[in-house]
Amino acid sequence: MSLPAHRNLSPHTACIYGAIDAVSEELRSLSLKIHEHPELGLSEVKAHASLTEYLVLKGFQVEQSASELKTAFVAHAGNAQSQTVIGICSEYDALPGIGHACGHNLIAVAGVATAIGLKAVIDQFGLPARVKLFGTPSEEHDAGKVTMFDSGDFQGVDVCMMLHGANADVLYTPFLALNTVVVEFFGKASHASVSPWEGINALDAAVISYANIGLMRQQMKPDQRVHGIIQNGGQAANIIPAYTKSVYTVRAPKFAQMEELMARTQRIFEAAAESTGCTSKIEWGVRIHGKYMKDILTNGPLAERFELAMSDLGLKYASKEEQRSKLSGSTDMGNLTYEMPGIHPMFNIMNLEGVDDHSAGLHSVEFAAAAARPVGHAATLRAAKALALTGLECILDPVFLKRVKDSFAEQVRAP
């Protein structure tokens, strides 16, 4: 992708653009290598090796994460004495059965490209700053970023940002807070024909829970979600089930709203156990190692700076209201945005014209194929340039960085 020809670039901008363009083919190869060898969360051994080896070659100091996640890493460069630290996240885990249908191969190189751009401008102009690239595993299943944060990996980071491929360009994505729950009911087995009255039916409790959650949806807000499955409903039709296991996911636009919805859902499970005579075991967060995912607090000043950079690169965003209606999901990046200023822009990997493409949605086979196409790579590098420029603004302008931090403090205080 060529540099914009319609305007004069500042020396700092030209440095970032040039550094990213110079490694375009290398990053394309790295992206395809990750795409061709999809690995599930916490097993991203090949992706971890490819990324860390490449970063060392590019002059980054790479360290193992302080967490116990073996496929996590922290790569840093710049002025080691500086107090201004720009954090960038890369993801590289795949989905079971459909590989990189969330485009994490592109997210991986987007983070690398952004870090390379920032390292180049810091080194060339002697800027008092550092860049840290966080290799964050298992976003799809284990909330790796939360584990890394709890281990202290993000200590001292001023802002933390990342990019995510999609089928639309969205800066203000309404990511939902998320938690999971595993519900086990314990009853008593008996012959379903000879003496069913001697049994306590654990499947009744599971079915009552499923039905009552369906009824609760009438009183749920349109942007809230509870969805799940009965994973184990019994062993045979002629045996009163003594054990069932169900798995549910609870989502809401804000973390506090999710907690309220969790409490309502919990009462349904408890009532189902009591009404059937079963006992129950209700464990929240089991599917993501005892963690939950918060909604994303999109930092206003950072988002505005990123939008300006993308505009200079030829993209015009829809209104905030329209953007908020396009995509919805959940990510562990949300937890980081409750701890430090951040943004999580979604960039269209289907075309460079800003036209939504509904032929391939996230977590589909079609999107996995799109994540390997050249246009997706071009879109990734364009977004990485804009993200690097956003980080650069935090380095060059202390007043801007203060605005970023003040806006974050106000968001966190808000109910």
N, C-alpha and C positions, 0 to 999 in steps of 0.2 A: 504494500500500500504506500503510495507516494505522499510526500509532504504537501500540505495545502499550498497552492501557488498564488492564491488571491490576496495574500497579506504578508507583510514582513514579519518574520519570527524573531522574538527576542533571543539573545544568546542562550539563555537558560532553556527555553522551549526547544530551540534547534538542537541543543545537546541531548535532551531527553528523546526527542523524535529520532535523532540519528542513532543513538545507542540502541533503541528498540528495533529500528529498521535493520540495523547491522546484524542482528541475531535472529531475524525472522525465519530463515531457513532452518537454523538450528532448533528453534523453538517448535517449528512445524514438525520436524523429525521427532522431537521429544514428545510432543502431543500425540502423534500417531503411535509411537511406541507404547505409551500408556493406554491408548485406546485399544490397541490390538491385544493387549494382555490385561484384561479387566480383573481386578482383585477386590474382594469384599473387604469391608471395614475391619481394621486391626490386622489384616493379612496383606497389606499393600507393600510387600517386600520389594518387588521389582520396581514399582513406581518410586518408592522411597530411595532406593539405590540410584536410580537414574537421575532423580532430581538433585539429590545431595552431591553426587559426583559432578554433575554439570555446574552446580553453584560453586563448588570448590575451584573448578577450572576458570570460572569467571571472577575469582578473587574474593569470594565471600568466605567468612569464617563460619563453619557449620558445626553446630553442637547438638548433642542429643537432648531431647526435651527433658525437663526435670520431672515430668510425669513418668508413670510406668508404661506408657504407650510406646512400644518399640518402633512403630512406624511413624512416629512424630519427630519433628526436628525444628531447630531454630537457626536460621542463617542471618548473619548480620554483617554490615559494612558501614564505612563512614568514620566520623570522628568519635572515637571511643570515649572522649571526655565530655562530649556534648550532652546537654540535658534535654534536647529536643529529639524525640524518638518517634519515627513514623512506622507503624505496624501494618503489615499486609498479610493476608491469609491465603493459603492455597489448599485446595481439597483434591483428593485423587482416588477416593474409593468408588467402587462400581456397585451396581444393583444386581441382585441374584437373577440369573436367567436372561437378562437383557443388557448386560454390560454397562457401558457408559451412556445410559439413556437419560442421565441428568447432566451430561456434558462435563463431568469433573476433570476429564483430560484437558479441556479448555480452561477450566478454573485454575488448574495447576500451573499452566504456562502463563495465564494472565497474571498470577501473582509473581512469577519469575520475571516476566517482562517489566512489570511495574517496578520491582525491586532493582532490576538492572538499570532502568531509566533513572531512578533516584540515586543509585550509587554513582552513576556517571556524572550527574550534575553536582553532587556533593564533592566528588573527587576533583573534578575539573575546576570548580570555582572555590574550593576550600570552604565549603559551607559548614557551619557549626551544627551538624546534625548527624543522626544515624538512621539507617533503615533496617528493620527487622522483618524477615520473611518467616512466617510460621507455617510449617507443614502440619496441617491439622487432619488427622485420620478419622475415618468412620463417622462422617457427618450424617450419613443415612441411618445409622443404627445406634451409635454409642455416645453421641454428643461429645466427641473428642475435644472440642474447644473448651468445654466446661472443665474436663479433667485437667487440661493444660493450664487453664486459668487458676484452678484450685491449687495447682502445684507451683505457682509463682512464675510461670513462663512469661506472662504479660506484664509483670511488675515494671513500672517506669515508662510504659508506653503512653504517649500523649494522645494519639488517635490511632484507630485500627480500622482498616477498610478491606473490602474484597469485592470481587466481581463474580457474576453468575450468568451463564448463558441461558437463553430462553427463546421463545418464538415471538417476542415483542420487546421493545425498548421501554423499560419501566424503572424509574428512579425512586418512586414512592410506592413501593410494593407493600400491601397490607399483610405482612407475614403474621401468622397466628401463633400465639402461645400454645404449647402442646405438652401433654403428659399422657402416659400410658398406664393401664392398670391390668393386672392379672387377677382374676377372681376364681377361686376354687370353692366348690360346695361339696360337703361331705355328708352322706346320708347312710342308709343301711340297705344292703342287697337282700332280695328275696325273690322267690319264683313269681313271675309276673302273672301266671295263670292259677297256680295252686294256692298261693297265700300272699297276694299283693299287699294285703292290709298289714302284713308284718314288716313291710319295707318302709324306708324313708327315701323319697325320690329326689335325688340331687339334680336330675334333669328338670324336674318341675321348677326348682329354684332358678336354674339357668334360663329356662324359657320365660318365667315370670319377669326376670331381670331384662331379658331382651325385649319383651313386649312392653314393659313399663318405660324403658328408655325410648321406645318408639312413640309411646303416648306423651312422654315428656317433651318431645320435639315440638308439639303444638304450642307449648309455652316457652320455647327457646327463641332467642333472637335469631334473625336470619343469618347472621355471620358467625354463629356458634355451631359446633359440630360435636357429636358423639357417635362413633361408629365402631363396630366390632364383630367378632365371630365367636361361635361356640366351637372351641378347638377339640374338645373331648366331650362327647355327649353320652358315653356309656359303652358297654362292650357287646351286648347282644339284646335283641328285641324282647326275649323272654326272661330277662333279668331286670328287676328294678334297679336303675343305676345308683350305685353308692358313691360315685365320684364324677364330677364334671369340672371342666376348666374352660374359661372364657377369657378373651383378650379384647380390651377396648382402648380406643384413643379418644381423648377429650381435647378440643381446641376452642380457643376464643381469641378475639382481637387483642385483648390486653391480658397481662399476667393475672391481675386481680380478678378479672371476670372469669378466667379459667379456674381459679381457686374456688370461686362460688359454684361453678358448674361441677367441679370435682365433688364438692360437698353434697350437692343434690344427687349426683350419681351414686355416691357412697351410700346414701340413705336408701336408695332403691335396692342395692345389693343386700344391705342389712335387713330390710323388710322382707325380701324374698327368702332369706334364710330363716327368719323367725316364723313366717307364715307356713313354711313347709316342714319345720322341725329340723332343718339341717343346721350344721355348723358351717362356718365359712372362713376363708383366708383371703384377705384383700390386700394386695401389695401394689402400691403405686411406684412407677418409675422402673419397674423390673426390666422392661424391654430396652431401656437406655441407661442401664447400670445405676439405677437409683436417682437419675437426674430428670429434669424437665427442660423444655425449651421455652424461652420467653419470646414475646413479640419483639420486633425490631424498632428501636428508637432511631429513626432517620434524622441525623443531625442536619439542621437547616442550612447553616453556612457552608458546610462541606458539600451538601447536595447542590446548592446553588453554584458553587465553584466548579463542581464536576459537570453540571449542565452547561455552563459557559464553555468549558473546554470541549465538550462534545459538539456544541454548536459550531465552534471554530473548525471542528473536524467534519462538519457537514451534516449533523443530525439535529432535527428539531423534535422535541418531545411534545406529546399531547398534554392537555391540562392535567393538573394534579388529580382532579376528580375522575377523569377518564383513566388515568394510569392506575388508580386505586381499584378500579373495577375489572382490571385485566387478569391479574394473577393472584394466587393465594396459596400459601403452603406454610411450612414451618422449618426452622433451621436453628442450629446451636449458635449461629452468629448473633442471634437475638440476645443471648445472655451476655455476650461481650459488650453490646451496645448499652446495656444497663450499668456497665462498669467503667466505660470510657467512651468518648465521642466516636461515632462510626457511621458508615454508610455501606449499603449492600446493593449496588445497582444491578439490574438485570439487563443484559444486552442481547439483541436479536442476532442469532447465529444463522438465520435463514436468508437474510439480505442486508444490504447496507443502506437502504432507502428509508428505513423507519416504518416499513409496512408490516403490520401484523400478519403472521402466516399460521393459520390454524390447521395446516396439513400435518403438523408434527408437534404434539404437545409433550411436555416433560414426562419422563418415565414411560416413554413409548419406544418401540423398535424403530420407528421413523426418526425420532429425535436422536437415537444412538447413531444412526447412519449419518444424520446431518452434522453430528459432532466431529466427523472425520473429513468434512468437505472443505475445500480451500476458502470459500466465502466465510465459513465459521472462524477460520484462523484469522482472516483479515479483520473481521469484526472484533475478535479478541484483542488484537494488537491495537486497534483504534481505541477501544475502551481502556486498555492498559495505559496508553499515552495520557488519556484524560485523567485517570486515577493518579498517575505519577505527578501531573501538573497540580492536582488537588493537594497532594502531599507537599509539593514544592511551595505552595502558597503558605502552608503552615510553617515552613522553615524560614521563608523570606520575610514574612509579615507578622511580627509578634502581636500586633493589634488584631489581625484576623484570627490568630490562634486563640487569643483571649475571647473573642466572640464565639468561637467554636466551643470552648470550654464553658463559657457562661450559658450558652444555649443548652448544652448538655445538662448542666446543673439544674436549670429550670425544668427540663423535661423529666428528670428523675424525681424532682419534688412534686410534679403534677400528679393529681390523683388518678 
